[in-house]
Amino acid sequence: MTDVTVVGSGPNGLAAAVVCARAGLRVRIIEGQTTAGGGVRTVADPEFAGVSHDVCSAIHPMALASPFFRSFGLAERVALVSPSVSYANPLPGRPAALAYLDFERTCAGLSDPGSWRAMFAPLVRDSDAVVETMLSDKRSPPGHPVAATRLGLRVGLQGSPGWRLLRGEDARALFAGVAAHAVSPLPSLPAAGLGTVLATLAHTVGWPVPVGGSQAIADAMLADFFVHGGELVLDEPATLPPTGVVIYDTPARALLDIYGDRLPARYAARLRRLRHGAGVAKVDFVLSEDIPWSDPRLAETATFHLGGTRDQMATAEAAVNAGRHADSPMVLAASPHVGDPGRIDSQGRRPFWTYAHVPHGSPVDQAEAVTAVVERFAPGFRDIVVGVRSVPAAEMASHNANLVGGDITGGGNSMWRALAGPTLRANPWATPIPGAYLCSAAAPPNGGVHGMVGFYAARAVLKREFGLPTPHLGP
């Protein structure tokens, strides 16, 4: 008695399930893990039960900005705290570069305020249009052509080898650090595109910490799903295709195993040619006290880009994208207790979340490499570490099937894949398999906790399979 089966309960799978359930369909989610949420799960530390770790993502710039989450009313369902410093880029031998929620304060703190203001002021003034352009379906005409043009020009210049728009080593590092979220060479168009939008959000909605951990986002979506009659099945990996209409929040290549020789031959051949992007290794720390940052302002910062100068970050990312381990890897880090003091246990212990960029599928434990990187900017860091939970890139898929070899972008960190999806199709969420759709980061608008891929996939399913309009999503 199921109209739609959603395979995978990450934020995109949950978004697709919510949309279909609200349209009046009978929807069932199948999740291979024992808990739901995919990239937005939070679990207790195995030794210190009062400390919890975010399994994948920890900080959510799109949570307050995504058109899906705005329509869904996520901010009314989950406490999202945006610290006064959206993100920071520590620099060797000098004060850190800080991206404040306050745009003018950010400009004033840079050695050349004018270039940051010239690049971002027009985008900050029209940030909703910027986000909608970035998260569009890449098939419709731009809804905001002026904003799209402004964004495109800046991305084009920042994605070129000249990196022409920003002056001053601090501003250049501040941008390079946020662009590195694309896990793509620096400079490149994918990195410049993501970096420009995320930096814009730093001065508008901020980079919020969900109170209670990322799991709060999944729980809010599941609560709505259940209210509308949805069913969730855990610990059931999809090894055979479910009957009826199916939406897959899985890597595109997973269809090769699920459908086997039932796949159209040309489509199967295209899926086999897909290549994953570079990977990340996860290292979660349990700390006994605050990190002894060389720049004391970082004590009030939740998100860090630990790569040094722009040139140092570019060198590290070039090595990783060439299949080599960087001497000093790019590390993204977060102290979620800065926005959510409830993450500190009764003994003062608190989590410290990190990703290290590594070659795809790397089996190397990055705990010591990450510790050394943090020590560059916080001497004495290793003395406050009381627990380390490390997951090499090769093992990332064990707790999230979408992260094959540590690829958090679903292979979408190229302009072609960002626009076309896993294969070139007019409708990139549909497949040539009757009734089978994709809603993972493999399809536009690709990775990130924004729910838009799930929304677009569900919209296609409702129209093509059931002749239904997209439902209202508000609380």
N, C-alpha and C positions, 0 to 999 in steps of 0.2 A: 504493500500500500504506500509506495514511495514514488513521488513525481521526479525528484532530483536527488542524486547522491553527490555529495561533495567529498572528495578524497583529500584529506589533509586539513588541519585546523589552525594553520597560521593565520595572520591577520587578513590576507587576501581570501583564503578559504572561508573564514568567518564572515567577511564582508559579502561574499557571494551567497552564503547560506542565509544571512540576515535579509538580503534583498529578496531572494526567492521566497523565503518564509513569509515575509511581509506582503508579498504578492498573492498569498493564499495557497501556495503550493505546499505539498507534504515533502519535507526536506530531511534528509538523513546525512549526518557527517560521519565519515569513517576516519579514524586517526590511528596511526600505527604505534604511537607512543602511549604510555600509561597516563599521561596528563595532556590536556588540550592547551593550545596556544601557539605551538610552533615557535616562531621567533620572538614571541612575547610571553615567555614563561619565566617564572621565578621559583627557585627551589631552595630549601634550607641547606646550609652547609652540613656535610656529613659528620663533622666533629663538634662544631659550635652551633647548636640548634637555633640560637637566637639571632644568628646572622644568615641572611639569605642572599643568593646570587641570581642575577638575571642571566638566563641561559644563553640568550643571543643579544638582543638590543637592550640598552639601558636608558638612553636619553632619546627623546622623541620630538625633534623639530617639526615634523609633519602632523603631530597629534592635534595641534590647535589650528593648523593651516589647510590640511587636506580637504578638498570639497566633500569627500565622502564623510569624513569625521565631523565636519561642520554640520552637514545635513543630519547626521546621526545624533548630534548633540553630545559628543564624547565629553566635552568640558563640563557638562551638567551631570554626567554619570561617574566621572573619575576626577579626583583631585590632581591637577597638573600644576606643579610649582616651577615657575621660571626664575632661576637665580638672577641676580643683578648682572653677573658676568655670564654671558651665554657660553663662551668657550675661551680658552687661553692657549697661547703658544709660547712656552718657555724658550728662552734664547740663551746660548752659552755666553757667559761673561757680561750679561747686561739684563735689565729688567724684562720681564715677559711682555709679549704683545697681548692685549686683552680686547676681546670683542664684547663690549657691554650691551645690554638691552637698550640702553640710552645711546642713540646713534651719535649725537654730538659729543658725548663724553668719549666715545671710541675715537672719533676724529681728533679730539683735543689731545689724546694720549699718544698719538703717533708722531713720529719725527717729521712727516710731511702730511699734515691733515688734508690738504687739498685733493690729493689723488684718490684717497678713500672716499671723500665726499663726492667727487666727480663721478666715480664709478657707481656708488650705491645710492646716493640721494634720490635719483629718479625712480629707482627700483623700490626703495623703501616707501616712497609716497604712493606707489601703485602696487603694493606687494600682493594683494589678492589676485590681480591680473597676472602677475609674474608666476605665482604658484599654479594658477589654472593653465597657463601656457605650458609650464614644465610638465604638469600631470595630465595634459590633454590626451585624447586617444590617438593622436598623431595621424588621424584620418580626416578630421573635420577642419574647415577653415578656421584660422585663429579668431577666437571670440574677442580678443583685445589686440588688434593689429599694431597699435602704437607701442604697447607694452612688449609685444612679441618682438618688434623690431629693435627696441632698446635692449632687450635681453639678448637677442641674437648677435647684435654688434659687439656687445661686451664679451659674450662667450667666445665669439670668433677671435677677438684680439687676445683674450687671456688664454685661449687654447692654442695659440700659435707659439713658435719657438721664441718670439720676442718678449712675451709676457708684458706687453707695452703699457698697460694702464696704471700700474701702481708704482710709486716711488718710495724709497726707504726700505731698508732691510726688514724692519718690523712689520710694515704693511704687507710686504711680499710674503713673509713667513706666515702672517695671519691668514692670508688667502690660501697659500699652498697647503697649510694644515687642514683646512676644511675641504679643499679640493681632493685631498688624499682619501676621503671617504669613498671615492669612486673605485679605489683599488685599481688604478689605471696609471699609465705613464704620466709624468708631469714635465711639460705641459701636454695636454690633449683635450680635445673637445668634450669627451664625456666628463673628465675631471673638472674642466672649466664650467660646464653646464650645471653639474651638481653643486660645485663649490659656490657658484654665484647665487643660486637659489637658497642654499643653506645659510650663507652669510647674510643674505637679505632678511631671512627669518630671524636671525640673531638679533636684529634691531627692530623687530615688529612684535611677533608673538613670543620670541625667545626660544630657548632650548629646554623644554620642561622635563622635570623628573616626575614620573607618576608615583604618587604616594602609595606605598604597599608593594612597589616593584612593577615591572612591566606586565606581570600577570593580571594586574588590575584592568588593563585594556582588554585582554582576552575575556576576563570574567564579565565585564560590562557587555561585550558583544554576545557572549553566550547567554547571559540573562535575558537579553532581548530576543534572541533566537528561541529560547525555551518558551517565553511568553507567547510566541507566535506558532507554537506547536512543533518546534524542531526536535529531532532526536539525535543524540550523540552516542557513538560507539567507540570506545577506547581499546587500545591494545589489539588492533585488527589491521595489520598491514594489507595493502591492496596488492594481491598477487594475480588476481583475475579481474577482468572488467565487470563492474556491477551492471545489472540490467537497467535499461531505460536511459534517461539523460544523466550524464555524469560530468561534473566540473572538477578538474584535477588541479589542486594546489601542490604540484610536484614538478620536478625538473622535466623538461620536454622529453629527454631521452628515457625517462621512466616508462613512457608508453611502449618502448621497444620490448621491455620485459613483460609488461601487463598484457599486451595484445599479441606479441609474437608475430607469426606469419599471417595474422589477420590484418595487419597494417598494409595499406597500399604500398607497393614496392617502391615507388618514387619517393613517397613521403618517408618511408623507413630509411631509405638511403640518405635523405637530407638530414634526418635526425642523427644518423651515425656520423655524419660529417661535422656535427656541432662540436665546438671546443670550449672547454671551461676557461674562465679567467683565472688570474692569480688568486691565492688563497689567504686566509687568515688563520692564525692559531689563537686559541683562547687561553688566557691565564687569569684566574680569579684569585685574589689575595684576601686573607683575613688579617686586618691590622689591629694592633693594640691601642693605637692613638692616632692623632692627626699626623699627616705626612709633613716632614720637616723641609718644606720647599725653601729654596734659596730666596725666592721672591715671596715675602709673607702675604702678599695680596692673593696668592693662589689658595690660601686656606679657605676662602669663600667662593671658590670656583668648583663647579661640578664636572666640567668636561675639559679634557686636555688633549692637545695634539703634540706628541712628544717626538719630534723629528729634527729639532734644531732649526737651522736656517733654510731658506728656500732651496738653495743649491744642495744642501745635505739631504733634504727630503727627496729632491729630484733624483739624486744619485742612488738613494736607497730604493726608490720605486722602480728605477730603471733596472737595477739588479734583479729585483723580484720578478718583474715582467719578462726578463730574459731567462728566467728559470733558475736564478742563483739566490742564495741567501745573502742579504745585505750584511755588511760588517756591523752596522748599527741599524736595526730595522725601524721602520715607521711604526709607532705605537699610538693607538687611540686609547684613551683611558677615561674613567669616570669615577667620581666619588658621590654616589647617589645620596648619601646621608646629608650632603650639603642642602639638598632640597627636601629631604625626608629624614628628619632626625630619628624617626622610628626605626630606621635601619641599624641603629647602634644598640647593641645588647646591654644587659644590666652590668656587664663588666667593662663597658667602654669599647668593646670590639666592634669593628665596622668593615663592610666589604669595600674592595677596590677592584674595579672591573677593567680589563684590558683586552685589546686585540693587537696582535703583531702581524704585519704583512709579511707573507712568506710565499715561496713558489707553490703552485697548485699541487696538492697532494703531499706536501712535505710531512715526513714522519718525525721531524725533529722537535723535541720538547723545547719550548721557548721560554720556560720559567726564568732561567738564569739570564738570557738575553734581555728579557723585559726588565728584570730587576736592575741590570746594569744601565739600561736606558733611563729608568726613573732616577737612579743614583746620580746621573749626570746633573740633574736639576734639583735633586733633593738628597744631598749627602746624609747618610744615616738611615735611609729608607729601609735597608735590609734588616736593621736592628729592631724595627717595629713589626716585622712580618711574623705572624704566629701560625699561619696556614697558607698553603698554596695548592690550588686545584688547576691543573694544566691539561689542556686538550690539544694535541697537535692537529694540524690541518687535515691530515689523513684520517683522523677519527671524528671530525666534526659532524659527519653525516650520521653518526651513531645516536646523536640526540636531536638531530633535525635532518630528515632525509633530503631536504632541499640544498643542504650545504655540502655538496659533493666535493671532496678534496679541499674543503674550506672556502669554496667559491660562494661568497655571500651575495653576488650580483646576478646569479643565475645565468652567467655567461653574457650578461647584457652590458658589459663595460666597453662597448664599441658603438660608434654612431650608427653603424648599419643594424646591429642587433637591437639597439634602442628604438629605432624606427620601424624595422621590419618584423621584429619578434624572432622566434626560433627558425621559422621559414617564411619566405615572402608570400604573404596572403593578404587579400583585401580585408579580411576579418581575421586578425592575428590571434584572437581568442578561440576561434573555431578550428577544428581539425577536419581532415577529409574522412574521419571515422564518423558515421552517422551518430548524432547525439552526444559526441564527446568534445569537451571544451577545456581550454587551459586558463588558469587564473593565477599562476605563480609569477615570480619575478622574471621568468623567461619571456613573458609577453609585455607589451607596452602598458604603462610607462615604466616598467622594470622595477628594480629593487627599492626597498624602503618600507617603513611601517606607515602606509598611507591608505591602504585598502582600495585604491583606485583600480588595480588590475581585477580584483574580485568584483568590483562594481561594474566594470565594462563587460566582463564575462557574463555576469548575471543578466545585465541588460540585453545582451545578445541572445541568451537562452530564453528569456521571457518573450522576446519578439519573435524569434525564429521557430521555437519549439511549441510555444503555447499561445502566441498572439496576444500577449498581455503587456500593458504599459508598465513602466518603472514605478514602483510605489513610493509613497511618502515615507521618509526615513526618520523624521523627528521623534523625540521622546513622547 
